Structure formats: structure tokens, C-alpha cells
């Protein structure tokens, strides 16, 4: 869908994937289209159920400020572009 619609931009994206191989593709594509000030929410950052999500985030968004949500199970992290 993203490749077929190059005009799409996002203000808020909630990623509930948790699979490293899928996130390796999704994060760079979505990050390019996320507007300045847009929010990217992650469901399973630093969670034992989906270690691939943490690995993908650290690979593709290294140096970005990852904010966590206290006292939450899921979603539990977000990044503001």
C-alpha cells in the first residue's frame, strides 16, 4: 500500500508487529512518510514476547529519543519525529 501511494504522509502510526523481519521493512518506509512532529508508537518495545521489535527499533532509529509509557503493558514506547 505504501509503495502504491507515494503521496501518503502520517501523523500517527501504531505498529503492532513484533516480528523483526517485517519491522526491518516497515520502519524505514513509515519513518520517511512520518511528518515532523508525528508520533510512531510501538506495542512491544523491550518486551520479552517480541525481542525483534526492540532490535529493529535500535537498528533503524538509533539515536532517536525513545519515550516509554510508565505502568503500561502494551503499547509501551513511542518516538516523536
URFENDA-V993659 format. One record per backbone hydrogen bond with DSSP energy under -1.0 kcal/mol. NH is the residue of the N-H (numbers start at 1). CO is the residue of the C=O. Records with the same first field share a line. If there is no record, write none. Layout:
BEGIN
NH = CO + CO
END
This chain:
BEGIN
8 = 5
10 = 33
13 = 39
15 = 41
23 = 19
24 = 20
26 = 22
27 = 23
29 = 25
30 = 26
31 = 27
32 = 28
34 = 30
35 = 10
38 = 35
39 = 11
40 = 79
41 = 13
42 = 77
43 = 15
47 = 44
50 = 47
53 = 50
55 = 51
56 = 52
57 = 53
58 = 54
59 = 55
60 = 56
61 = 57
64 = 61
67 = 78
69 = 76
76 = 42
77 = 42
78 = 67
79 = 40
81 = 38
END
